[in-house]
Structure formats: structure tokens, C-alpha cells
Amino acid sequence: MENGLELCVVPAFAVLQARREALDACGDDAQALGIWMNVCLLARAIYRDGARAFSGGEALMRAASAEQIERWTEDYAALCREENPACSEENAQKAMQALEQEDYERLKWRVLRAFGVLPGEARARRMTDRAYLYCAAQMMLDEQEKLDAMCPSCRERAQRRLCPVCGEEMPEENAGFDERRFEELRDAGVCETASSGADETCGAV
């Protein structure tokens, strides 16, 4: 925010405190409850140098313009949506697509899952990048030790890609195959033309 101010999401207890303060401030004027609720909440959400910038809703109301309060309220709502996105299928798909490109986040998740820790737990918040890397490397070494202890036949079977449902071996993927590029060429008719030419050649032979 401007002028060295910082906007933070407040906990539920602070929201209840803001509501009590707003009810006391608006008195019998029920129509003013909305704006009082906004300023009392913002007073608990706006910080400067690690401390609250406003002592309460009235202090913020006297210091800021109506336009600032409206803008800050919108910013706070956007921050809440960012910090706590709605658990919808659409948002889950977006999160999944974003995480697919984040190798480090996937590594962190594997470590947390292995030890039964949720990302929001205090144990997870105390983890450093070095600690995640250490655990991930140790897990990889553990898996390698298991493979090294197997006979060549069992090691070969253990390294196969198997279907988790039926247990059948999965076909090897062509790492150099660009499916997106193939789709583009197919839509442009290139693949069909090449295929037809090959068929004609085979027929001539």
C-alpha cells in the first residue's frame, strides 16, 4: 500500500472485535453499520513497520478519505480471495495447472506427505528450503538403497511403470514427442497429407 502501509488478512477474532466496535460506533444508525464495519476491520488489517497504523475505526475514518476507504476495502477483499480462494473445481484446476510447473512445490509436498504433515501446521512453517532438500535427498537415497539390495531381476521389475489399478505394465512414453505440436500439424492437415502419401507409396510397392 501507499505511504509504507501494509495490508494483512486478520484472524476471525479480530473480525468479531471489529463488528463489536462498529455496532458501538454506529449506534441507532443501521445504515452506517456497513461503512463502520469496513473501517473497523481495516484498522485491524493495516500495519506500518510491524504495528497497527490506526488505533481503531474512528482514527482511520478521520485520517482517510472516502475514496481511500473504498479502495482499501476492495484491496482487502481481493487479498482475502488470494489468501483463501474458494474451494471450487475451477480454482482447483487452476491450482493444479500452476503446481504442475512448480517442481520445488511438488518436492515439498512429497516430503510433507511422507511425514503426514499439512502445509499450514507449525512444523511445516518452520521448515527451511535446506530442510526440504535434505529430506527429499534422503528419501531418494532410501529408494536407491532398496533397489541396490534387490537382485537384477527384481530390480528390473521394480523399475517398471505399472498401472496402479490393474498392475499391467505401462508402455514407455516418447519423451521427444510434442503432443501440442502434433495437434497443430494435424489441424493444419499436415499429418493427414503425410499419412496419405505414405499409404500411396506403400500401395505402389
MIMAR-278926 format. One record per residue (C-alpha): residue number from 1; residue in one letter; x, y, z. Coordinates in pm, 1 decimal. Layout:
residues N
    k  r        xx        yy        zz
  NUM  A         X         Y         Z
...
END
This chain:
residues 205
    k  r        xx        yy        zz
    1  M       0.0       0.0       0.0
    2  E      99.5     365.2     -23.3
    3  N     298.8     559.5     238.7
    4  G     464.6     247.1     381.4
    5  L     135.6      89.3     482.8
    6  E      88.2    -287.3     465.4
    7  L    -238.4    -477.2     433.8
    8  C    -278.7    -810.8     614.7
    9  V    -559.4   -1063.9     649.4
   10  V    -691.6   -1053.7    1007.6
   11  P    -797.4   -1361.4    1208.5
   12  A   -1159.8   -1441.1    1289.4
   13  F   -1136.3   -1299.7    1643.9
   14  A   -1028.3    -961.9    1506.6
   15  V   -1331.4    -965.0    1274.9
   16  L   -1558.6   -1014.5    1576.6
   17  Q   -1383.6    -728.1    1757.4
   18  A   -1430.6    -506.4    1452.0
   19  R   -1802.5    -589.2    1444.2
   20  R   -1846.7    -501.6    1812.0
   21  E   -1664.5    -172.3    1762.0
   22  A   -1875.9     -95.5    1453.3
   23  L   -2201.9    -166.4    1639.0
   24  D   -2098.6      69.1    1919.7
   25  A   -1988.6     340.4    1674.3
   26  C   -2298.6     348.4    1452.9
   27  G   -2546.2     347.2    1743.8
   28  D   -2900.8     357.8    1610.0
   29  D   -2790.5     443.3    1256.3
   30  A   -2820.5      97.9    1098.2
   31  Q   -2740.6     235.6     752.3
   32  A   -2395.4     338.1     872.8
   33  L   -2309.7     -10.1    1000.4
   34  G   -2158.3    -117.6     668.9
   35  I   -1900.4     159.2     643.3
   36  W   -1820.5     137.2    1013.1
   37  M   -1763.0    -234.9     978.8
   38  N   -1526.2    -169.6     689.0
   39  V   -1317.9      92.7     868.2
   40  C   -1304.6    -103.3    1193.7
   41  L   -1185.8    -409.6    1004.5
   42  L    -932.2    -208.9     803.1
   43  A    -799.4     -54.6    1123.8
   44  R    -701.8    -407.6    1231.5
   45  A    -567.0    -504.0     889.1
   46  I    -344.2    -203.5     806.0
   47  Y       8.8    -203.7     950.8
   48  R     316.6      17.4     936.2
   49  D     659.4    -110.0    1047.1
   50  G     505.8    -418.4    1206.6
   51  A     248.1    -231.9    1417.6
   52  R    -112.3    -128.5    1358.0
   53  A    -125.0     204.7    1178.0
   54  F    -463.7     300.8    1328.9
   55  S    -586.4     255.0    1683.0
   56  G    -943.2     191.0    1569.6
   57  G   -1213.2     259.0    1314.4
   58  E   -1266.3     620.3    1423.0
   59  A    -895.6     700.3    1386.3
   60  L    -895.4     558.0    1034.2
   61  M   -1219.9     740.3     949.7
   62  R   -1062.9    1073.2    1048.7
   63  A    -736.2    1008.9     863.6
   64  A    -855.6     865.4     530.3
   65  S   -1086.1     990.2     257.8
   66  A   -1398.5     805.8     147.8
   67  E   -1222.4     711.2    -176.8
   68  Q    -926.3     565.0      12.4
   69  I   -1152.4     363.2     240.0
   70  E   -1343.0     226.2     -57.8
   71  R   -1019.7     133.2    -238.8
   72  W    -866.4     -26.0      70.3
   73  T   -1184.0    -226.3     129.9
   74  E   -1165.8    -361.5    -225.8
   75  D    -795.3    -439.5    -181.2
   76  Y    -869.0    -625.0     142.1
   77  A   -1141.5    -832.1     -24.2
   78  A    -902.0    -920.3    -308.8
   79  L    -631.8   -1017.1     -57.7
   80  C    -876.2   -1244.9     125.9
   81  R    -967.2   -1416.6    -201.3
   82  E    -598.0   -1464.0    -277.6
   83  E    -512.8   -1599.0      67.7
   84  N    -825.6   -1814.7      96.3
   85  P    -953.5   -1895.0    -255.4
   86  A   -1292.8   -2057.0    -284.2
   87  C   -1266.3   -2436.1    -298.6
   88  S   -1428.5   -2476.4    -638.4
   89  E   -1345.7   -2718.5    -916.5
   90  E   -1236.1   -2426.4   -1135.4
   91  N    -992.6   -2294.7    -874.2
   92  A    -866.3   -2646.4    -807.3
   93  Q    -793.8   -2690.5   -1178.5
   94  K    -607.3   -2357.0   -1189.1
   95  A    -403.7   -2451.9    -883.5
   96  M    -322.4   -2792.2   -1030.7
   97  Q    -207.4   -2639.3   -1360.8
   98  A      12.0   -2388.6   -1176.5
   99  L     166.3   -2652.4    -947.9
  100  E     247.0   -2880.9   -1240.6
  101  Q     512.8   -2625.6   -1340.6
  102  E     646.6   -2583.0    -985.3
  103  D     891.2   -2870.3    -932.1
  104  Y    1001.8   -2736.2    -594.5
  105  E     646.1   -2713.9    -462.4
  106  R     585.4   -3073.5    -574.3
  107  L     904.4   -3177.6    -393.2
  108  K     788.8   -3004.0     -75.3
  109  W     451.9   -3178.6     -99.3
  110  R     617.1   -3521.5    -130.8
  111  V     818.3   -3452.4     184.9
  112  L     513.0   -3332.2     378.8
  113  R     303.6   -3625.8     259.8
  114  A     573.2   -3874.9     358.8
  115  F     573.9   -3743.6     716.0
  116  G     197.4   -3681.3     742.6
  117  V     227.1   -3303.3     783.7
  118  L     -14.9   -3043.8     645.9
  119  P     130.0   -2724.1     489.5
  120  G     -39.1   -2498.2     747.0
  121  E      98.8   -2679.1    1052.6
  122  A     363.7   -2512.6    1266.0
  123  R     608.3   -2792.8    1182.0
  124  A     574.1   -2715.4     811.1
  125  R     608.8   -2339.5     860.7
  126  R     935.8   -2394.5    1047.8
  127  M    1081.4   -2598.8     760.1
  128  T    1353.2   -2423.5     561.3
  129  D    1446.3   -2482.7     197.4
  130  R    1757.1   -2663.5     320.4
  131  A    1544.0   -2892.5     540.0
  132  Y    1312.8   -2980.2     249.4
  133  L    1610.9   -3053.1      24.9
  134  Y    1773.5   -3266.5     294.7
  135  C    1458.5   -3475.6     346.6
  136  A    1397.4   -3516.5     -27.8
  137  A    1757.0   -3627.9     -88.6
  138  Q    1739.3   -3877.2     198.5
  139  M    1413.4   -4019.2      62.5
  140  M    1572.8   -4064.4    -280.6
  141  L    1873.0   -4237.1    -122.7
  142  D    1639.6   -4468.2      70.9
  143  E    1470.8   -4570.4    -254.3
  144  Q    1807.2   -4625.4    -421.8
  145  E    1921.5   -4844.4    -131.1
  146  K    1609.6   -5059.4    -172.3
  147  L    1685.9   -5106.2    -540.8
  148  D    2053.7   -5181.8    -473.5
  149  A    1954.3   -5456.8    -228.7
  150  M    1748.3   -5637.0    -495.2
  151  C    1870.9   -5897.8    -740.2
  152  P    1890.7   -5778.8   -1104.4
  153  S    1562.4   -5948.0   -1197.5
  154  C    1364.4   -5797.9    -909.6
  155  R    1527.2   -5456.4    -963.7
  156  E    1418.0   -5461.3   -1327.6
  157  R    1060.8   -5545.6   -1226.7
  158  A    1059.6   -5280.3    -952.0
  159  Q    1158.1   -5010.3   -1202.1
  160  R     876.1   -5089.2   -1442.5
  161  R     589.9   -4843.0   -1473.7
  162  L     280.7   -5034.9   -1364.9
  163  C     -84.3   -4932.5   -1367.4
  164  P    -188.0   -4861.2   -1005.0
  165  V    -529.7   -5024.2   -1067.5
  166  C    -475.8   -5342.6   -1270.3
  167  G     -99.7   -5382.8   -1228.5
  168  E     -34.4   -5410.0   -1602.7
  169  E     290.8   -5264.4   -1734.0
  170  M     255.4   -4918.9   -1884.8
  171  P     403.6   -4851.0   -2230.6
  172  E     713.3   -4635.7   -2247.5
  173  E     645.2   -4270.4   -2331.0
  174  N     826.6   -4097.9   -2616.1
  175  A     995.3   -3808.6   -2436.5
  176  G    1064.7   -3631.2   -2766.0
  177  F     702.4   -3641.8   -2880.3
  178  D     538.6   -3297.0   -2865.7
  179  E     166.8   -3365.8   -2847.6
  180  R      72.6   -2998.0   -2873.8
  181  R     280.2   -2959.1   -3192.3
  182  F     128.8   -3277.8   -3331.6
  183  E    -221.0   -3140.1   -3270.8
  184  E    -129.5   -2817.5   -3451.0
  185  L       7.7   -3007.0   -3752.4
  186  R    -292.0   -3237.3   -3759.7
  187  D    -534.3   -2943.8   -3752.3
  188  A    -339.2   -2787.7   -4039.2
  189  G    -375.8   -3110.2   -4241.0
  190  V      -1.6   -3183.8   -4246.7
  191  C     -25.3   -3519.9   -4071.8
  192  E    -308.3   -3640.4   -4293.9
  193  T    -114.0   -3538.8   -4608.0
  194  A     199.2   -3717.8   -4491.5
  195  S      -2.9   -4024.9   -4395.3
  196  S    -182.3   -4033.3   -4730.9
  197  G     147.5   -4005.2   -4918.0
  198  A     289.7   -4293.0   -4718.6
  199  D     -15.7   -4506.5   -4792.9
  200  E      15.0   -4435.1   -5166.2
  201  T     382.4   -4523.8   -5160.2
  202  C     311.5   -4849.6   -4980.3
  203  G      40.7   -4929.6   -5235.4
  204  A     279.3   -4870.1   -5525.2
  205  V     528.1   -5104.5   -5372.1
END
